[in-house]
Amino acid sequence: MLRKRIGMPNLMVFLLCAGLLAATVSAVRAQEPTTGITATEAPQADTAEGAVERPGRDEALAVQYERSLRMALGVCFEPPADVAEDTDVQIGFDLDAQGRLSGLPALIGGADVSGDMRRLYLAGAMALDRCTPYPPDGAGARFEAAFSRDGIKAIRRVTPPGGNGTRSEQRAAVAVHKPGDQETETALALDRSQRREVQRRLQLLGFDPGGVDGVFGQNTRDAIAAWQEDKGFPGTGYLGAVQLLALNAQSQAEYAQFIATPPKKKTRKKRRVKVCRQIGLLGLRQCWHEYR
């Protein structure tokens, strides 16, 4: 069939051209220098190049997450209006791998904390609690945020993301952002003296716990619930971590004054009593009244 279509002379020309072309290609390949890069080495070079560029990408993702975190907190943060204009605080907080607040936010700085700083810290801690959970991408790390009366000045990540945290951190996260219940109050691990302090602070704010004895009975539960409802928390009668922070911050001035003022000694009211004694040889009795 091939002979009928192109003819014998044309077939001979075709085969001759194909042979010349193959010879030319072989000669060119023989003259090319050897690069020394094998098929297995090329992916290694790409991997090395990617490893150099990866920290830059991670840093960019961290900055992007810090910006989104700042925007989310800005919605929840309500700065107190009664603080000085130049007041600012640094608050450190941990987010677990699910973006939940883990543990209590910490006030960063020296021991000299003013009332304005305390109020600003409380507003920041409550904003962190209201906004949780946060996006999990980029969480699982520790952050520091700068709060001022004008808003959130900056947020930066101080540790890289690292897993889900310990089991105690996970329990603390639940205790922080759940409404107050028996579980959250148990997680606070309040001893008898700390419970007395809670009762005293409630009493100083005008919420009568029915006594300061370190026992949370029904009167104390009612006082806690009344305070919670007054501050916008669910009135469960049980405290959570952020609620305890709020109670301490709100009553700090009254409680400090109470501690600084020595308690008055209780004076026993004198009673009128009849006193008698025997006089003379005849055994006569002489009586009178005294206040003892």
Phi, psi and omega in degrees: 000317181296322180294323180293326185279310187252346178083157183294316180300317180296324179296320179296320178296319181298314181294323179295317179295320180296321180293319177297320180296317180296321180294321180295316180297321180294323180292319179296317180296324180293333181274347181288139178288150179278126182279331180084004180262118179272173182294331181278342182278334183297312178299329179294322178295319178296319180296318180296318179297320179295324180294327179291322185277344187298317178303323178296320178293319178298319179296320179295320178295322179296317179297319179296320179292321178298322179293316179294325178294320179295320178294319180295317180292327180299332178288323185270340186281125177242094184294138177292138184278344186263026176252156180296152186295327184268012181279133172212156181223153174253127181239126175261139181211155181246139172244131177281182186294341178269003180082016180266149177293128184244115181080189182266136173300140185252137175277120183265132179145189181283182182281344182277093183247122181277170177296324178295320178294323180294318179292322179292321177297317179299317179297320178293318180296321179291326176295318177299322180288320182292327186275346182292147000276160179256167178304134184288337180293113181096356179277199183072034184212175176257140182232159172232134182234141177256118180251143175220179180294336181272352179137203181267116185281320182195155173223134177221148178272129184253346174225148180287160176302141184206066170081196187268000182082172180282169181294324178294324177294323179294321177295321179295323179297319178297320183293332184285308192261002175274153171299154183299128174211186183297325180293314181293324180288324176297323179296337178288336178055051180284130175272183186297319180292322179292326176292322175298321179296318177300315179297319180295318180295319176300316180298318180294333178272000178095013178249103190286117178273003180079015180138159179241083184235000180081009179245123181272086175272196183295323180296320178293319178299318178296321180293319178297315180297319179295319178294318180301313181295326179293332182259005177089008175271158172298129184280073182271340184085358178239144185267149169247176185297311181293325178294322177296320175300316181296318179297316180295318181293319183292324185260009188298317181296314180295321182289323177296320177293323178296318180293321182288336181270119179294139180295142179287140177287135179285125178259128180282130180293131181289143179249148178275118182236155178265128182240131180230152174211156182268135181230151175076169180284340182276356178076026177289145181253135176245127184236152176201171182250140177228159174256118182236000000 
